[in-house]
Amino acid sequence: MTLLSVCNLVGLPGLPSTAFGIRKWLKRNDIALIQDGNRFAFSLSDLPPEVRRAVIERDIAAAGLPLGAYDEEAHRALANATAKMRAEAERKAAIARELKALGSQMPWAERIAILRARHGDNGTSKPSLTRILKAVEGVDPINFAPALLAEYSREGAPKAEMSEAAWSLFLTIIRDAGEGFKIKSAWRDVRDLKHKYGWQWPDVVTVWRRWNALPEAQRLHARVGHSEAVKRLAMPAQRDKTTIGPMEWVSLDGRTKDFWAHNGDGKPRRYTFLALVDCATNFILGWTLAESENARATQALIKSVCAKWGIFDRLYPDNGSAFAGHLVAGGAVKKFRNSGAKMEGVKPLGICHHLGITIHFALPGNGQAKTAERTFASLSRVLDDRPEFKGAHAGHMPGAAPDSKVVPVPFETALAVCTREVARHNAEPGRRGQGMNGRSYQAVFEAGLSKRLKRTLTARQLYLSGLIYTPVKVNRWGQIEIDTWTYGAPDTQDMLLPYNRKGEAVLLGRDPDDFTAPALAWNAKDELICEGIQPVIRGAYGSVDGIRQAATNRKAARAAVTAAAEANNYLDNAELNAALAAIPSPGAPTTAPAAVVAGQFSGKLKQRKRVNAPADVEDEELELVGQLARGKRFLTEEHLKNLDKATAPKQGLA
């Protein structure tokens, strides 16, 4: 039994401030006094709950222990226990607090001697003290007494009565409020409604305890929502970078710099730093300062890196429009953007397709997984906050605009600083990443590159990767019309015309810097149809060159048709008639059929001559009709009479 004297209550809030007043207060509350030598004492368990709690909290503070959360239900269960059980639990709780205060560094013999001097020999042996420590393991000091009650469960005291509807409202308030919304505020909202709906709603400590007992996923879902909870709970994959070599995986990304620069035109710009970083070594393979994160700059960067170090195997970008568009990722099996061209069945081809580079896009919202992102994180402050850029900043936000105080630096200065800092980043020794062993990124990259078979960029790949591709249709003459340009000549007509008959689209590849250069065409199966497709040069209206070109085109068409006729190897009329006559007819009579005249469908039927008309008159009049039909002659009265005479019905026609 833990006994207290009158002086132990002096100074507590809400109680008399003198010993005499404390004695009178004890008598008014019917607290039994026990003769303890020459003083009167009383049991801690006999005090009212609020006074008992104040005494315990003061003792815990004096022992230098954390107070913890007050378990109201557990202490209520303690108050409902018998007086003997309460007294024993309070005694053990006092022993447990003193044991915690003494610490585990003090020898057991000394701890036992101190406790026996204060609490006697009963229950202060080493096995008893060990059991007490085990019973309060993981329990807050303020709740030691309920934890040491005989029937106390390790799961805690009986749960307080709580309406599930009230709890659901509590969780919903937290879900719809901000992430930092206080638990006590949500509890207060429900508390003010409990009388209206007749809910059971305990005090805030009990509600807080139930909230803390929820699984982490449940609390995160209520606080930040489904997607963010998944993001926070998803364990990152651990990757062993030493299993890959240089140029096997290359990370691509861009970041807008904070400083403002100008290229001599007086217009300030925030340039974008585009970089290709080797994933195995963190070595920056190449970079550029572009006016924006665009596909043309990205294409040029990939070409320059492949020309310098060789073609790498895999590209690892995010799904930004500059990286996932046709110019870079066209022809890839899986793309995030522009998965199909405007015309079904044909997709523009990108530089990675022509160079044989496989693209693996980072998942949306997971760009930080890329090596380039981490490289930018280490380079950002090194580059943006350089003294060379003092006064050229207007904030870190993408939409920040410069004011009169911002003085943009020349583009040449920005380029020189970036060149120097990237070189220092690559050559800095003492790196501690995977496989670095204190070496620089450049040293590790060069050591691994010496063991790699270089994939050299050919002139053909360089040419194909520099073209821009547009899905187009072939017209009925075997030509391709795009914008104000027309491509196609007689030498490519035969290869393009089948796509007009099929109604299929083709990919026209052109040099973006020179539309007068010959183009090439691909089909939907990524097969090269033809190249060297010449552009049609438009001549001046009514020029002789245009007439000559039209004559040349007609001559080419006649030659092609003549060659086709010869290649068809037609039969003559006699051979055709013999072949047709030899066709068997099932069920036909065996007697020879009467002779019939075979039809002639290869040309125009000739005009039959009249028997009684002179040949020269008829021929003359027929020639006149032909000239009239061609608009070269006009009829006179004599002509009309002769024409009537020549065309009048006559007897004796053949």
C-alpha positions in Angstrom: 0.0 0.0 0.0 1.3 3.4 -1.0 0.8 5.8 2.0 0.9 9.6 1.7 1.1 12.2 4.4 -0.6 15.5 4.6 2.5 17.4 3.4 2.4 15.3 0.2 -0.8 17.2 -0.8 0.3 20.7 0.0 0.7 22.8 -3.1 -1.5 20.8 -5.4 -3.9 22.9 -7.5 -7.4 22.9 -6.2 -6.5 21.9 -2.6 -5.9 24.0 0.5 -2.5 25.5 0.7 -1.8 24.6 4.4 -1.4 21.3 6.2 -4.3 22.2 8.5 -6.5 22.9 5.6 -5.5 19.6 4.0 -6.5 17.7 7.2 -9.9 19.3 7.2 -10.3 18.6 3.4 -9.5 14.9 4.1 -12.2 14.7 6.8 -14.8 16.3 4.6 -14.1 13.7 1.8 -14.3 10.8 4.3 -10.7 9.7 3.6 -9.6 7.3 6.3 -6.4 8.4 8.2 -3.9 5.7 9.3 -1.6 6.1 12.3 2.0 5.9 10.9 4.4 6.4 13.7 3.9 10.0 15.0 2.0 11.1 11.8 -1.3 10.4 10.1 -1.2 8.9 6.6 -3.7 7.8 4.0 -3.8 5.6 0.9 -3.2 7.1 -2.5 -6.0 4.9 -3.9 -8.5 6.6 -1.6 -8.1 10.0 -3.1 -10.6 11.4 -5.6 -9.5 10.6 -9.2 -8.5 14.2 -10.1 -6.3 14.5 -7.0 -4.8 11.1 -7.4 -3.9 11.9 -11.0 -2.3 15.2 -9.9 -0.2 13.4 -7.3 1.0 10.7 -9.8 1.8 13.3 -12.5 3.9 15.3 -9.9 5.8 12.1 -9.0 6.4 11.2 -12.6 7.8 14.7 -13.3 10.0 14.5 -10.3 11.4 11.1 -11.5 12.2 12.7 -14.9 9.9 10.3 -16.8 7.7 11.2 -19.7 4.1 11.5 -18.7 2.4 9.9 -21.6 -1.3 9.9 -22.6 -3.8 9.4 -19.8 -5.9 6.3 -20.4 -9.2 7.4 -19.0 -11.0 4.0 -19.4 -8.1 2.1 -17.9 -8.1 4.4 -14.8 -11.9 4.1 -14.6 -11.5 0.3 -14.5 -8.9 0.8 -11.7 -11.4 2.9 -9.7 -14.0 0.1 -10.0 -11.6 -2.5 -8.5 -11.6 -3.4 -4.8 -9.7 -1.2 -2.4 -7.1 -3.9 -1.8 -6.5 -4.4 -5.5 -6.2 -0.6 -6.0 -3.7 -0.3 -3.2 -1.6 -3.1 -4.5 -1.6 -1.7 -8.0 -0.6 1.8 -6.7 2.2 0.3 -4.7 3.6 -1.6 -7.7 3.2 1.5 -9.9 5.3 3.5 -7.5 7.9 0.7 -7.6 7.8 0.7 -11.4 8.3 4.4 -11.6 11.2 4.4 -9.3 12.8 1.5 -11.2 12.5 3.4 -14.4 14.0 6.5 -12.8 17.0 4.5 -11.4 17.7 3.2 -14.9 19.2 -0.1 -16.0 22.8 0.9 -15.5 22.6 0.7 -11.7 23.4 -2.8 -10.4 20.5 -4.8 -9.3 21.8 -5.1 -5.7 21.7 -1.3 -5.3 18.3 -0.9 -6.9 16.8 -3.6 -4.7 18.3 -2.0 -1.5 16.8 1.4 -2.4 13.4 0.0 -3.1 13.3 -2.2 0.0 14.2 0.8 2.1 11.1 2.6 0.8 8.6 -0.2 0.2 9.7 -3.0 2.4 10.7 -6.6 1.5 7.4 -7.7 0.1 7.5 -7.8 -3.7 10.9 -6.2 -4.1 13.0 -9.3 -5.0 14.7 -9.4 -8.4 12.1 -11.8 -9.9 9.3 -9.6 -8.7 10.8 -6.5 -10.0 11.5 -8.1 -13.3 7.8 -9.1 -13.6 6.8 -5.5 -12.8 9.1 -4.1 -15.5 7.7 -6.6 -18.0 4.1 -5.7 -17.1 4.7 -2.0 -17.8 6.7 -2.5 -21.0 5.3 -0.2 -23.6 2.9 1.5 -21.2 3.0 5.2 -20.4 4.1 6.0 -16.8 0.7 7.7 -16.1 -1.0 4.4 -16.7 1.3 2.1 -14.7 -1.2 1.5 -11.9 -4.0 0.2 -14.3 -1.4 -1.9 -16.1 -0.4 -3.6 -12.9 -4.0 -4.3 -11.9 -4.6 -8.0 -11.6 -7.0 -8.4 -14.5 -5.4 -5.8 -16.7 -5.0 -7.0 -20.3 -1.9 -6.2 -22.4 -4.3 -4.8 -25.0 -5.3 -2.1 -22.6 -8.4 -1.4 -20.5 -11.9 -2.0 -21.8 -12.8 0.2 -24.8 -14.9 3.2 -24.1 -18.3 3.3 -25.6 -18.3 5.1 -28.9 -20.9 5.3 -31.5 -19.7 4.1 -34.9 -21.7 6.9 -36.6 -19.8 9.4 -34.6 -16.5 7.7 -35.4 -17.3 7.7 -39.1 -18.1 11.4 -39.0 -14.8 12.0 -37.2 -12.8 10.2 -40.0 -14.8 11.9 -42.7 -14.0 15.3 -41.2 -10.3 14.4 -41.2 -10.5 13.1 -44.8 -12.0 16.3 -46.2 -9.9 18.7 -44.1 -6.3 19.6 -44.8 -3.4 17.3 -43.9 -2.5 19.4 -40.9 -6.0 19.6 -39.4 -5.8 18.9 -35.7 -7.4 15.7 -34.2 -8.8 17.7 -31.4 -10.6 20.0 -33.8 -12.3 17.1 -35.5 -13.1 15.6 -32.0 -14.6 18.9 -31.0 -16.9 19.0 -34.1 -18.3 15.6 -33.2 -18.6 16.5 -29.5 -20.8 19.4 -30.3 -23.2 17.1 -32.3 -23.3 14.1 -29.9 -26.3 15.4 -28.0 -28.3 16.1 -31.1 -27.9 12.6 -32.5 -27.6 10.8 -29.1 -24.1 9.5 -29.8 -21.6 8.1 -27.3 -18.5 10.1 -27.7 -15.7 9.9 -25.1 -13.0 12.4 -24.3 -10.3 13.5 -26.7 -7.6 11.2 -25.2 -9.6 8.1 -25.8 -10.4 9.2 -29.4 -6.8 10.0 -29.9 -5.8 6.6 -28.7 -8.2 4.8 -31.1 -6.8 7.0 -33.9 -3.2 6.1 -33.1 -4.2 2.4 -33.0 -5.3 2.5 -36.6 -2.9 1.0 -39.2 -0.7 3.5 -40.9 -2.4 2.9 -44.2 -5.8 3.7 -42.7 -4.5 6.9 -41.1 -2.7 8.0 -44.3 -5.7 7.4 -46.4 -7.8 9.7 -44.2 -5.1 12.3 -44.1 -3.8 12.5 -47.7 -6.1 10.4 -49.9 -5.6 7.2 -51.8 -2.9 8.1 -54.3 -0.7 9.9 -51.9 -1.0 7.2 -49.3 0.1 4.6 -51.9 3.0 6.8 -52.9 4.2 7.2 -49.3 3.8 3.5 -48.4 5.3 2.1 -51.6 8.8 0.9 -50.7 11.4 2.0 -53.3 13.1 -0.7 -55.4 16.7 -1.1 -54.7 18.8 -1.2 -57.8 22.3 -2.5 -58.2 23.9 -0.1 -60.6 27.1 -2.2 -60.7 25.3 -4.8 -62.8 25.1 -2.5 -65.9 27.8 -0.9 -67.9 28.3 2.5 -69.4 26.0 3.5 -72.3 23.5 0.7 -71.5 21.0 3.0 -69.8 21.0 6.7 -70.4 18.7 9.1 -68.5 17.2 12.1 -70.3 15.7 15.2 -68.6 15.5 18.9 -68.7 15.3 21.6 -66.0 14.6 25.3 -66.4 17.4 27.4 -64.8 16.7 30.1 -62.3 18.9 32.8 -63.9 17.9 35.0 -66.8 20.1 35.4 -69.9 19.9 37.0 -73.4 21.4 36.1 -76.7 22.0 39.6 -77.9 18.5 40.6 -78.9 17.8 42.2 -75.5 15.0 39.8 -74.6 15.6 38.0 -71.3 15.0 34.2 -71.2 15.2 31.4 -68.7 17.1 28.7 -70.7 16.4 25.0 -70.1 19.3 22.7 -69.3 18.8 19.5 -71.3 21.2 16.6 -70.3 21.8 13.0 -71.0 23.3 11.2 -68.0 24.8 7.7 -68.0 22.8 5.7 -65.4 25.7 3.3 -64.5 28.2 6.1 -63.6 26.2 9.4 -63.2 28.5 10.8 -65.9 26.9 13.6 -68.0 27.3 12.5 -71.5 26.1 15.7 -73.1 24.0 18.7 -72.5 22.7 21.8 -74.1 21.0 25.1 -73.2 17.7 25.4 -75.1 15.1 28.1 -75.1 12.6 25.5 -74.0 12.3 21.7 -73.5 11.6 21.0 -77.1 11.9 18.0 -79.4 14.3 19.6 -81.9 16.8 20.4 -79.2 16.4 16.9 -77.7 17.0 15.3 -81.1 20.1 17.4 -81.7 21.4 16.4 -78.2 21.0 12.7 -78.9 22.7 13.0 -82.2 25.7 14.8 -80.8 26.1 12.3 -77.9 25.9 9.3 -80.2 28.4 10.9 -82.6 30.8 11.5 -79.7 30.5 8.4 -77.5 28.6 5.9 -79.8 25.0 4.8 -79.9 23.7 3.9 -76.4 21.3 1.0 -75.8 18.3 2.4 -73.9 16.9 5.8 -73.3 15.1 6.5 -70.0 13.1 9.8 -70.2 9.9 10.9 -68.6 6.6 11.3 -70.6 7.1 15.0 -71.5 5.9 16.1 -74.9 9.5 16.9 -76.0 10.6 13.3 -75.2 7.5 11.3 -76.0 6.7 13.0 -79.3 7.2 11.6 -82.8 10.5 13.4 -83.4 12.2 11.5 -80.6 10.0 8.5 -79.8 8.3 8.0 -83.1 8.1 4.3 -84.0 8.5 3.1 -80.4 6.4 0.1 -79.4 5.0 1.9 -76.4 4.5 5.7 -76.2 2.7 7.9 -73.7 1.8 10.6 -76.2 0.7 10.7 -79.8 0.3 6.9 -79.8 -1.2 7.1 -83.3 -0.8 9.5 -86.2 -3.6 11.5 -87.6 -4.0 8.9 -90.4 -4.6 5.5 -89.1 -2.0 2.8 -89.7 1.1 5.1 -90.0 3.3 6.5 -87.3 6.1 9.1 -87.8 9.5 7.7 -87.0 11.9 9.3 -84.5 15.6 9.4 -84.0 15.6 6.5 -81.5 13.9 4.3 -84.1 16.6 5.0 -86.7 19.5 4.6 -84.3 18.1 1.4 -82.7 17.7 2.9 -79.2 15.0 1.3 -77.0 12.9 3.7 -75.0 11.7 3.0 -71.4 9.5 5.8 -70.1 9.4 6.7 -66.4 6.0 6.2 -64.8 4.0 9.4 -64.5 4.7 11.1 -61.2 7.8 9.0 -60.7 10.3 11.2 -62.5 12.5 11.4 -59.4 13.5 7.9 -60.0 15.6 9.0 -63.0 19.3 9.5 -62.6 19.1 12.8 -64.4 16.7 14.1 -61.7 19.3 13.4 -59.0 22.0 14.9 -61.1 20.0 18.1 -61.5 19.3 18.2 -57.8 23.1 18.3 -57.1 23.8 20.7 -59.9 20.9 23.1 -59.4 22.3 25.2 -56.6 25.8 24.9 -57.9 24.8 26.4 -61.2 21.9 28.7 -60.4 23.5 30.4 -57.4 26.9 31.1 -58.9 28.3 34.6 -58.3 28.4 35.1 -62.1 24.6 35.2 -62.1 24.2 37.7 -59.3 21.3 40.0 -60.0 20.0 37.8 -62.8 17.4 35.9 -60.6 13.6 36.6 -60.4 12.5 33.6 -58.3 12.5 29.9 -58.6 8.9 29.4 -59.9 8.6 28.5 -63.6 6.3 31.4 -64.3 8.4 34.1 -62.6 8.9 37.2 -64.6 11.9 39.6 -64.5 11.4 43.1 -63.2 13.6 46.2 -63.6 16.0 45.0 -61.0 16.9 41.8 -62.9 19.9 42.1 -65.2 20.2 39.1 -67.6 23.6 37.8 -68.3 24.9 37.2 -71.9 24.2 33.8 -73.2 27.9 33.2 -73.8 28.5 33.8 -70.0 25.8 31.2 -69.1 27.2 28.7 -71.6 30.8 29.1 -70.3 29.7 28.7 -66.7 27.7 25.6 -67.4 30.5 24.1 -69.4 32.9 24.6 -66.6 30.6 23.3 -63.9 29.6 20.2 -65.8 33.2 19.4 -66.4 33.9 19.8 -62.7 30.9 17.7 -61.8 32.2 14.8 -64.0 35.8 15.1 -62.8 35.2 15.6 -59.1 37.0 12.8 -57.2 35.9 11.1 -53.9 32.5 9.9 -55.1 30.8 7.4 -52.8 28.0 6.0 -55.0 27.7 2.4 -56.0 30.9 1.2 -57.6 32.6 4.6 -57.3 35.2 3.7 -54.7 36.3 7.3 -54.4 36.8 7.8 -58.1 35.2 10.5 -60.2 32.2 9.9 -62.5 34.4 10.4 -65.5 37.1 7.9 -64.3 34.4 5.2 -63.7 32.8 5.9 -67.1 36.0 5.8 -69.1 37.1 2.6 -67.3 33.8 0.9 -68.2 33.7 2.4 -71.7 37.0 0.8 -72.6 35.3 -2.7 -72.3 32.3 -1.8 -74.4 32.0 -2.4 -78.2 31.3 1.0 -79.6 28.2 1.3 -81.8 29.4 3.9 -84.3 26.9 6.3 -85.9 26.8 5.8 -89.6 26.3 8.5 -92.2 23.0 6.8 -93.2 21.7 6.8 -89.6 22.8 10.4 -89.3 20.8 11.4 -92.4 17.6 9.4 -91.5 17.6 10.7 -87.9 17.7 14.3 -89.0 14.6 14.1 -91.2 11.1 15.1 -90.1 8.3 12.7 -91.0 4.7 13.6 -91.8 1.8 11.2 -92.6 0.4 12.1 -96.1 -1.7 10.7 -98.9 -0.5 9.9 -102.5 -2.7 11.5 -105.2 -3.8 9.9 -108.4 -0.7 10.9 -110.3 1.7 9.3 -107.8 2.7 12.6 -106.2 2.6 13.8 -102.6 1.2 17.2 -101.7 2.1 18.7 -98.4 1.6 22.4 -97.4 2.6 24.3 -100.5 5.0 21.6 -101.7 4.6 18.8 -104.2 7.0 15.8 -104.4 7.1 13.2 -107.1 8.5 12.6 -110.5 8.0 9.9 -113.2 10.9 7.8 -111.8 9.1 7.4 -108.4 5.5 7.3 -109.8 5.3 3.5 -110.2 6.4 3.0 -106.5 4.0 5.5 -105.0 0.8 4.9 -107.1 -0.1 1.6 -105.4 -0.7 3.5 -102.2 -3.2 5.8 -103.9 -5.2 2.7 -105.1 -5.1 1.2 -101.6 -6.0 4.5 -99.9 -3.1 4.1 -97.5 -1.1 6.9 -95.9 2.7 7.0 -96.2 5.3 8.8 -94.2 7.2 11.5 -96.1 10.6 12.3 -94.7 12.1 15.7 -95.5 15.1 17.7 -94.4 13.7 20.4 -92.1 16.4 22.8 -93.1 16.0 22.3 -96.9 12.6 21.4 -98.4 14.1 21.5 -101.9 16.2 18.4 -101.0 14.9 15.0 -102.2 12.5 13.3 -99.8 11.8 9.6 -99.0 8.7 7.7 -98.1 7.9 4.8 -95.7 4.8 2.7 -95.4 2.9 1.7 -92.3 5.1 -1.4 -91.8 8.2 0.8 -91.4 9.4 -0.4 -94.9 11.2 2.1 -97.1 9.0 2.6 -100.3 11.4 4.8 -102.2 13.9 7.7 -101.7 15.1 10.5 -103.9 11.6 11.8 -104.4 12.3 15.1 -106.1 10.2 18.2 -105.3 8.2 19.8 -108.1 9.7 23.2 -109.0 6.8 25.5 -109.9 7.6 27.7 -112.9 6.3 31.1 -113.9 2.8 31.2 -115.3 2.9 30.7 -119.2 6.7 30.1 -119.2 8.4 27.9 -121.8 10.0 25.8 -119.1 6.5 24.8 -117.8 5.5 23.7 -121.3 8.7 21.8 -121.7 8.2 20.1 -118.4 4.7 19.1 -119.3 5.9 17.7 -122.6 8.7 15.8 -120.7 6.1 14.3 -118.3 3.8 13.2 -121.2 6.8 11.7 -123.0 7.7 9.8 -119.8 4.1 8.6 -119.5 4.0 7.5 -123.2 7.3 5.6 -122.7 6.0 3.9 -119.6 2.7 2.9 -121.3 4.5 1.6 -124.4 6.9 -0.4 -122.2 3.9 -1.8 -120.4 2.2 -2.8 -123.6 5.3 -4.6 -124.8 5.6 -6.3 -121.4 2.0 -7.5 -121.6 2.8 -9.5 -124.8 -0.7 -9.5 -126.3 -1.9 -12.1 -128.8 -2.8 -11.1 -132.3 -6.4 -11.5 -133.5 -6.0 -14.9 -135.1 -4.4 -16.3 -132.0 -7.1 -14.8 -129.8 -9.9 -16.2 -132.0 -8.3 -19.6 -132.0 -7.9 -19.6 -128.2 -11.5 -18.5 -127.7 -12.8 -21.1 -130.1 -11.0 -23.8 -128.2 -12.9 -23.1 -125.0 -15.0 -26.2 -124.3 -18.7 -25.8 -123.5 -20.2 -28.5 -121.2 -23.3 -30.2 -122.7 -23.0 -28.5 -126.1 -23.9 -30.5 -129.3 -21.2 -32.4 -131.1 -22.0 -31.0 -134.5 -19.9 -28.1 -135.7 -21.5 -24.7 -135.1 -22.2 -22.3 -137.8 -19.4 -19.8 -138.5 -19.8 -16.5 -136.7 -17.9 -13.3 -136.9 -15.7 -12.7 -133.8 -16.2 -9.4 -132.0 -13.5 -6.8 -132.1 -13.1 -4.7 -128.9 -9.5 -3.4 -129.2 -10.4 -0.2 -131.0 -13.1 2.0 -132.7 -15.4 0.4 -135.3 -14.7 1.7 -138.8 -17.4 3.5 -140.8 -19.0 1.1 -143.4 -18.7 2.5 -147.0 -21.8 3.0 -149.2 -21.9 1.1 -152.5 -23.4 3.7 -154.9 -21.5 6.7 -153.5 -18.2 7.7 -155.2 -15.3 7.0 -152.8 -13.8 10.4 -153.2 -17.0 12.3 -152.4 -17.7 10.2 -149.4 -14.2 10.5 -148.0 -14.2 14.2 -148.6 -17.5 14.7 -146.7 -16.3 12.5 -143.9 -13.1 14.4 -143.6 -15.2 17.6 -143.4 -17.3 16.1 -140.6 -14.1 15.3 -138.7 -12.8 18.8 -139.2 -16.1 20.3 -138.0 -15.9 18.1 -134.9 -12.4 19.4 -134.2 -13.6 23.0 -134.6 -11.3 23.7 -137.6 -13.9 24.3 -140.3 -17.3 26.1 -140.8 -20.1 24.9 -143.0 -21.2 26.8 -146.2 -24.4 26.3 -148.1 -22.6 24.2 -150.7 -21.2 22.1 -147.9 -24.6 21.5 -146.5 -26.0 20.4 -149.9 -23.1 18.0 -150.4 -23.6 16.7 -146.9 -27.3 16.1 -147.5 -26.5 14.3 -150.7 -23.8 12.1 -149.1 -26.0 11.1 -146.1 -29.3 10.7 -147.9 -30.8 7.1 -147.7 -29.7 5.0 -150.7 -30.5 1.5 -151.9 -28.0 -1.2 -152.3 -26.0 -0.9 -149.1 -23.5 -3.7 -148.6 
